[in-house]
């Protein structure tokens, strides 16, 4: 769903709430406090908030209780606009840009986007293990100091690749399937970190892992079917290549270079999770409804 469809479909708050109720409950409202289905419309008859009353525990509630929309004073249509803009931006969108597009304050939009990213991150953490042909690799996110700064200080040019001081990101992707990626804990990349990541996210029995020639992968992939592509000699050898994960890294870096420009260590994983979620849902027909369902815990 694009932003024009969101504008046309949700003209009022009541329409947005009805849509959210349909997505969350599919016509059978449930009390979020006691889980019982014996509920009715609240006696106040407030159509703007459309609250419900549980006849078992006696508590009143709205469809937003227990979701990322709980307690918000922002119209649901604005939430839906932010979700649509995030999903449709293949290389991500900044809070400043979305704030300009929908006429809101940047800090408010930034907070909304992070709530959405937290839900995306939870979905990735609860997903099944990767299997089949799995490509594993790492990349590095960070700025490139200007050359004249290095010359002024008399330093050597900054190293690239594994010799850099940038923050390492580790990832694995199924061939034609899902991807999982995260910031390396404490910014360190070693065999222990990579091994823990592989064990957590990859089915060691039902997978063939393809990596580059980095020697650490010999130890990490011990006991797993393992193929290596030596990038000093070639990039593709039949089915043996890491082009899929490299393509995902390109999206991550384009988001950093073109939109966000900086990731703090505290929130870096959320930005990576957003990229993973959009990559994993790239073939879904109704991505917007599925994402809203995720936001309400369905």
Secondary structure, DSSP 8 states (H G I E B T S, - for coil): --HHHHHHH-SSHHHHHHHHHHHHHTT----TTT----EEE-TT--TTT--EEETTT--EE-TTTTSTTTT--S-HHHHHHHHHHHHH-TT---HHHHHHHHT--HHHHHHHHHHHHHHHHHHHHTS--EEEEEEEEEEEE-----HHHHHHHT------GGGS-SEEEEEEEETTS-EEEEE-GGG--SHHHHHHHHHHHEEEEEEEEEE-S-THHHHHTTTSEEEE--TTT-S-BTTB--HHHHHHHHHHHHHIIIII----TTTHHHHHHHHHHHHHTTT-TTHHHHHHHHHTT-
